[in-house]
Amino acid sequence: MRDESLADLLGGRRGAVDATLPPLAFAVGWLVAGHSLWGGVIGALAVGLAVAGWRLARGDRPRAVLVGLLAVCVAALIALRTGRAADFFLLQLVTNAASALAWTVSIVLRWPLLGVVVGTVLRQRTRWRRDPDLLRAYGRASWIWVLQYAVRLAVFLPLYAADQVMALGAARAVLTWPLVAACLAVSWWVIRRSLPPDHPGLRHPVTTPAEPALSTAD
């Protein structure tokens, strides 16, 4: 099997690094400005705009850049609306809970989202689902992603309930790009362990032929 990791295919660690900067800027701005909500919001938006400009300059897709910037703006609006600094991280809590649920449901329905994502990147449509070994491997590896979201929720929820803004900013940094990198590595290891040694790899699904239709004469 070709030695090509999920990190090579998905490039998730780079985007995750960028995603940690605005929340950190919010926490630092909030602290430096004397626990001022506007200090945190201005810091987050300034860093978010800088990150967006840098990503556009290096040729990243404008849609992905705008989605990242929009997430920062929505988080800032939520905090300004409620007047509670910890609510800047509420969007992160909601998206992690929704993601954990979506990945779990996808595994149960035998449409594991890891397979959907990788299959889309490789332009395979649904061919990967007709490979029983690959379908099983994606299903097992997708549980690692469910665990990733569950770990975040287990850490974020108590900090959010206790209104620990600086701890939320630090946890967001620690549990974003390092956790994504670990998740990519472990889920790739699970895939490799799940596939038979002679499997040609993610790029070459071994599709099973369709069963012949039964004759009406039988």
N, C-alpha and C positions, 0 to 999 in steps of 0.2 A: 504494500500500500504506500502510495506517495506520501512522503513526510512533509505534509503541509498542515499547519495548525489552524485552529479556529481564529486565533489572533491574526494570522496572515490573511484569512478570508474576510473577517468582519472588521478588523481594525478598531475594536471597541475600546482599547485602553487609551488611545489618543483623545477620543471624544470625551471619555470619562475624566481625564485630567482637566480638560477645559471646563467641564461641568462643576468642578470643585471650587473654582476661583470666585465666582460671584457670591455663593453662600459664605465663603470665608471672608470676603470683603464686607458683606453685610454685618457679620458678627464683629469684625474689627472696627468698622465704622460706628456701629452701635456703641461699642465700648469706649472708643476714643472720644466720641461726642457726648460722653456722660449719660449713657443709656438713652440716647435720643433715637427715636424711630426713624426720623428723617436722615440722621447721620448714617444709619445702616442702609437705608434705601438708596441714598445718593452714592454710597460706596459700591453697592451691588450693581446699580445701573451703569456707573462709570466703568467698572471692570467688565461688565457684560458687553458693553459697547466696544471696549477695547479688544476683548476676545473675539467678538463677531468681526470686527475689522481685520484682525490678524488672520482669522480663518478664511475670510474672503480673499485676502491678499495672497494666501498660499494655494488658492484654487479649490477650496471646499465648495460643495454644492450650496447655492444660496438658500434653498429651501431648508436644508438641515441647519444652517446658520440662523435663519430667522426663527425656526422652531425653538432653538436654544435660547435666543434672546427673548422670545415671547414668554417662555417659561419663567424667566427672571422677572419680566414685567408683571405677569400674573401673580407671582409670589409677593412682589412688592405691593401690588394693589390690595391683596388680601390682608397683608399686615397693616396697611394704612387704613383700610376699611374697619378692621376690628380694633385697631389701636394697640395690639399686642405683638411685641417683637417676635415672640416664638411662632406666631402664625405665618411668618415668612417661610417656615419649613413645613407648613400644613400640606401644601401641594405635594411635597415629597412623600409625606406619609400616605396620602390618598393614592398616588400613582404606584407606590410600592405594594399597597394592599391590593389594588386592582390588578397589578401585574402578577402577583402571587396567585390570585384566583384564576386569571386568564391562562397562565401556564399550566396550572393543575388541571383545569377543564380540558385544555388541549391534549394533555397526556391521556386522560380518561377516554376522550373521543378518538384516540389514535391519530390525532393530527398534531403531534408535538411541535410546539412553536419553534424550537431550535431547528427542526427539519424544514419548517416553512421559511424561516429566515435564510438559512444556508441555501436551500433550494432556489429561493428567489435571487440571491446573489449569484449563484451559478447558472441561472436561467434554465433550470431543469423542470419548471412547472411542477407537476405532481409525479414525475417519474420516480423520485426517491421513495414514494409510498409503495410502489410496486416491487421494491426490494425488501423482502422480509427482514434480512439482517440489518439493513440500514434503518428501517423503521423502528426495529427494536432498540438499536443503538441510540438513535435520536430520542426515543422515549425515556430511556434510562438517563441519558445525559441531561435531559430537560429538568429532571428532578434537582439537579445541582443549581439550576437557575431559580427554581422555587425556593430552595434553601437560602439562596442569596437574598431574596426579598424578605424572607422570614427573619433572617438575622438582622437586617436593617430595622424592621419593625420592632423586634425585641429590644433593640438599643434605643431607637428614636422615641418610641411611645412613652417610656418613663421620663426621659429628658424633656419631652414636650409637655407632659402633665406637670412637671416640676418647674416649667418656665425657665429652663437652663439654656439661655441663648448661646453663650460661648461654647458650652459643651455640645450643643446641636451643630454648631459650625465645625467644631473639631471632628465630631462623629461623621458629619457629611463628608469631610475630606478623607478620613481614614476608611470609611465604608463605601467609597465610590471607586476611585481608580485602583487602589490595591485589591479591593474585593472583586472588581470586574476582572482584573488580571488573573487572580486566583481562580475565579469561576471559569474563565476561558481555558486555563490550563487543566483544571480538574475535569471539566466536561469533555475536553479533548482526550484526556487519558481514559475516561469512561468509554468514549466512542471506540478508541483503539482496542481496548480490552474486550469490547462487546462484539466487534467484527471478527470474522474468521481470518486467519493469517493470509489466506490467498485472495481476500477481497481486494478489488482494484482501487478502492478509495472513494471519497465523497464525490469526486467529479464523475465517477463512472458507476452509477447504480446498476445493479444486476437485476433487471426487471424480469419478473416471472411471466411466462406466456399466459394469455387468457385461456380459461378452461373452455374446451369445445362445447358448443350448445348440444343439448340432448336431442336426438332425432325424435320426431313425433311418431315414428313407426315403432320405437322401442317400447 
